[in-house]
Amino acid sequence: MPVAFFRNRRITRVILIVFAAIVVIFTALVFGLSDSVISRFLLKPDRIIVERRPDPAYDKLFPYYVELCATSQFRPKLKGDGGIAGHAVMYIKGACKDEHASFPQLRRCHGAATDIYDPEHGAGVSVGRWFRNVNWVAVPGYKLFFEGNVNADEPLNQAHFDATLQEVVDKDVYKGVDFHNYPNQRDGGSVKDFVSQHGIGTDLALTFARSAFCARLPITEKMLDEVIDFLNDKNREYAEGEADYNWSVWADNCVHTLRNALAAANIWSPLSVRAVKFRQIFNLAVPANEFVNLAVLGNTGDITDYRQIQDDGPRRDALHEFNWLPTRQGALVKTLPVHAPNDLYDTTFRLFTLQSPFRMGKTEQAVDLLSDPRFVNLDANLRYFSKKYDDILAAHDEHRDRLASVRGTPYRRVERLYYDYIKAQRAEVASMLERLPELESSPGAARAEQTNMHKAN
């Protein structure tokens, strides 16, 4: 082969090695230096509103959705802090915990709930660092997953902690789960001990100990089935196979499973958990980064060019298989602060994003997300997409090339599919905007809004 070929390969290899070294050193710095350095990579509470909740009417309009959530560092008052990068979890409306399974599995909920406190509303999914024979655990219901056994107007104290602990045991949340040896293990590693030490505030009752930032994205019924099937297969692989699950911050952490569950429904591309160590550097997964990535995809992806969509694998497959695109109405962000007043955990706001120390891209993106009404307000979001769809259809001239059918084009079918999809989405948004005033004025919505305002104050 020519000498230039080998020279180019050597240059490419050197570039990759240098880049990998930079990533390793940068990550080591972030995880190893003082709070003064770490603070450059944290979202600041004075720059954003730390509590934004979706409109109570939302659940009456969207029967199925996923929420990928980044949660802040675990900081109890009486013991050591958790990892600076926080944790990632996912809430799935329409998927419920399978009570009859011998290890954590999901099933379809019985109907589409319109109240977040309906027992058949959905389930939370959390990948566990200390799980041995499964990868994730399913938490039944919105309240137990996010809020635990405490109401908005009550202080969080040991009594609420103990009540939440007992509810977790009574509902068999960790049924069939075996654990690796974990820090501060007592009582032979019983379920109750594990939940007390590591479950509450991480796998469930999230706002006891953490702020939560969630990117919410509506999905179709068929997509819901794909997400459920992926997660169930993942746990079955460990529960019924010979291999144990071994958590890895680099290769298989809390984010990889959740991102790949969404990839199974063609929401985006998957992240490998099987690459060799060098290549795995390029598959790093950080909770807050993925929250930002999903929120940006849901609101700012380009849906104006069907040729571009056809050339993009996940979006092409989503359009053809599910008649769905990820940039769509109902893609909102939700933020929940640590519960206050709080006797057990530090309520200081902290959320970490991994980024260049010279360009604070992810931090700025997160600030922008929480400052733009179309990301956080349902009415503004629907009106934005209504105009977006109107503009797309207005720019489309069905007769711009009368000889297209004679000349032939590889995009003929996808063009027709695409414009039919845009018309259907415009009609859906129009219907939602027509229903929204009535839904927002309903007694249930008013009560929920009062609760939200009380917590915000």
Beta strands, then each sheet from edge to edge (+ up, - down):
strand 1: 65-71
strand 2: 87-93
strand 3: 95-97
strand 4: 106-108
strand 5: 122-127
strand 6: 136-140
strand 7: 212-218
strand 8: 332-336
sheet 1: 6+ 5- 2+ 1- 7+ 8-
sheet 2: 3+ 4-
end
